Amino acid sequence: MYIWQFCDVRVSDEWFAARPRTMNNKGIVDEYRRRKLSYNVVKKIYEKA
């Protein structure tokens, strides 16, 4: 398993114009590197390995 999108990032408005603030928000931390709920889930998975 690997993390595809670590953090939320601003992206081209050509691709993500419909998203708020043209953000790709699929990361496990936000744009300011604050942990999201998914962060702890992923952390537990990696700790078990």
N, C-alpha and C positions, 0 to 999 in steps of 0.2 A: 504494500500500500504506500502511496505517496500523496502529498498535498499538492493539488493542482493550482489552487489559488490561495496563497498565504494571506494576502491582505487586500482590502478594497482599494481600488485605484480608479482614477479618472481616465476615461477613454475617449476615443474619437466620437464626436457627435454624429458622424456619418453612420456609425454602426449602432450607437446606443442613444440616439436622440430622444427616444421615448422614455428612457430611464431618468429618474430624478437626478439632477446635477450631472448628467452623463457619467454616472458611476457604475462600474462593475462591482457589485456588492456581494460577491459570493465567497469572500475570504473568511478565514476563521478569526481574523482581527480586523478592526476597522481602519480607516485611512490614517488615524492617529495612533495606531498600534494598540488600541484598547481591546482587550479580549471580548469575544462574543460568546454566546452560550455554547456554540459548537467547539470552541477552543478546549474546554474541559473534557468533552467527549473524546476528542482526538487525542488529548494528552493521556487519558486513561487507556486507550487502545495501545498507544506506543509504550506505556509503562508495563503493560502485560507481556509485551514481546521480548 
